[in-house]
Every structure is written in C-alpha cells, then in structure tokens.
Amino acid sequence: MYDLWDFTKEVIFPTTGFLIFLIVGVTLVVNSLARYSCNRHQDITGIETRYVNLTACYLNTENGWMSYDEYKQRNIARIGLSKMVEEK
C-alpha cells in the first residue's frame, strides 16, 4: 500500500525542489538580461546608469537619479510620442 509519506518523499519533495530551482533560474536570467539592457543604454547614450537588482535601471540626469521608466515617460510627455516615432 502506498501511504502519504511515500507519496510526499517521491512526488511532492522532488516536484517542489524542481519548481524552486526553476523559479530561481528564471529570476537570475531575467535579472541578467535587465542588467545588460541597462548597461547597453549607458553605452549607447552616454548617460550614466545604475542597475538595482530586481528593481529597475536608474539614469543620472540633471535632476538626480530617476528610473528609466520615469525618464522615458517624461521625454515622451516633453517632445511628444509622434516626434519620437518620426525620428526612428
């Protein structure tokens, strides 16, 4: 007879371990890609950037450090989205 402890040892523990391994692996890959993207932004634009793990990319502007998302939204509001599309 198959009891609950055998099921836990043979199914639940390995499955939980695999899922934890998978979640940590995906998190590390996504974090590495975000860091790379932040560094590439600095290489391309010359604006100093910092990446905070699992948070955001920050750019050093005249007004101090601001997140990349906020920087992007302020530029769109300032020059307009249509001009940004035309430049590309």
C-alpha positions in Angstrom: 0.0 0.0 0.0 1.2 3.5 -0.9 1.0 5.7 2.1 1.1 9.5 2.3 4.7 9.7 3.4 5.9 7.7 0.4 3.9 9.9 -1.9 5.4 13.0 -0.2 9.0 11.7 -0.5 8.7 10.5 -4.0 6.4 13.2 -5.6 6.0 16.3 -3.5 9.6 16.9 -2.4 11.2 16.4 -5.9 8.5 18.5 -7.6 8.8 21.3 -5.1 12.6 21.2 -5.4 12.4 21.4 -9.2 9.9 24.3 -9.1 12.1 26.2 -6.7 15.2 25.6 -8.9 13.1 26.7 -12.0 11.9 29.9 -10.3 15.4 30.9 -9.1 16.9 30.1 -12.6 14.3 32.2 -14.4 14.8 35.0 -11.9 18.5 35.0 -12.4 18.2 35.0 -16.2 15.7 37.9 -16.2 17.8 39.9 -13.8 20.9 39.4 -16.0 19.0 40.5 -19.1 17.7 43.6 -17.4 21.3 44.5 -16.1 22.6 44.0 -19.7 19.9 46.3 -21.1 20.7 49.0 -18.5 24.4 48.8 -19.3 23.7 48.9 -23.0 21.7 52.1 -22.5 24.7 53.7 -20.9 27.0 52.6 -23.7 24.6 53.9 -26.4 23.5 57.2 -24.9 26.5 58.1 -22.6 24.1 58.8 -19.7 25.4 57.2 -16.5 23.2 54.3 -15.4 22.9 52.1 -12.3 21.0 48.8 -12.1 19.4 47.9 -8.8 18.8 44.1 -8.5 15.3 43.1 -9.2 14.1 46.7 -9.1 15.0 49.0 -12.0 17.5 50.8 -14.1 18.3 54.3 -12.9 19.7 57.1 -15.0 21.8 60.0 -13.7 20.1 63.2 -15.0 20.5 66.9 -14.2 17.7 66.4 -11.6 19.4 63.5 -9.9 18.8 59.7 -10.3 15.5 58.6 -11.8 14.2 55.3 -13.0 14.4 54.5 -16.7 10.6 54.2 -16.9 10.1 57.7 -15.5 12.8 59.1 -17.7 11.1 57.6 -20.8 7.7 58.9 -19.8 9.0 62.4 -19.1 10.7 62.5 -22.5 7.5 61.3 -24.3 5.5 64.0 -22.5 8.1 66.6 -23.3 8.6 66.0 -27.0 5.6 64.0 -27.8 5.3 60.4 -29.0 4.7 61.3 -32.6 8.2 63.0 -32.8 9.8 60.0 -31.2 8.3 57.7 -33.8 9.3 60.1 -36.7 12.9 60.0 -35.6 13.2 56.3 -35.9 
